[in-house]
Amino acid sequence: MKKIAYIYTSHVLVEMVIQKTKTCLPDVDICNIVNDDLLKLASDCVNDEKLKQQLLSCYNLAIQTGADIIVNTCTSVSGFVDSLAQDIPIPIVNMDEPLVKQIEQVRTIGVVATIPTAAKRICDIVRLHNHSQIHVALCENAFQALEEGREEEHNTIITKQIDEMIGKYDMILLAQASIEIAIKEKRESVYCLIDNLLSYLQNTYF
């Protein structure tokens, strides 16, 4: 049985990722590694080397568990992967990796984010691979609510924001996987990182 090692920067996402992985890839074993310091370091933007060291420690731990593939679940740190991948003998996949092909023909994109570093990462990807018009809605209070266990409040903020953007943009891009906790049913123009990542893993690695 193949094993995926998920690297998290917060505990809030773990349960949802496990459930969705078991549904999409039932024959895959799962390892979960959480390091809260990664998000703090990414947010500080002053100590990239320390962040890289922390990421590398997570990757080496994943290898020790027998993982066949590593998945970064946090878009805030995914920009550091390229500089570390050469030292890791197994594939490392970013949560935002499948996004590139999905945005090629999209003209207007609305980005919903709850963390500034995640919004920046997603916008950088869009600008690099597409000349779309981008509008960013940053809902910082939502992430704090989720971290403090107020999931309903988080979901209300996110749902209201998405409702306001529906119909205004060709695609609504959720900048972080944690935002998907608020998505209770699929909406055609809303791009969800986890669902698209799992389809990508299934088609590419399993």
Secondary structure, 3 states (H helix, E strand, C coil): CCEEEEEECCHHHHHHHHHHHHHHCCCCEEEEEECCHHHHHHHHCCCHHHHHHHHHHHHHHHHHCCCCEEEECCCCCHHHHHHHHCCCCCCEEECCCCHHHHCCCCCEEEEEECCHHHHHHHHHHHHHHCCCEEEEEECHHHHHHHHCCCHHHHHHHHHHHHHHHCCCCCEEEECCHHHHHHCCCCCCCEECHHHHHHHHHHHHCC
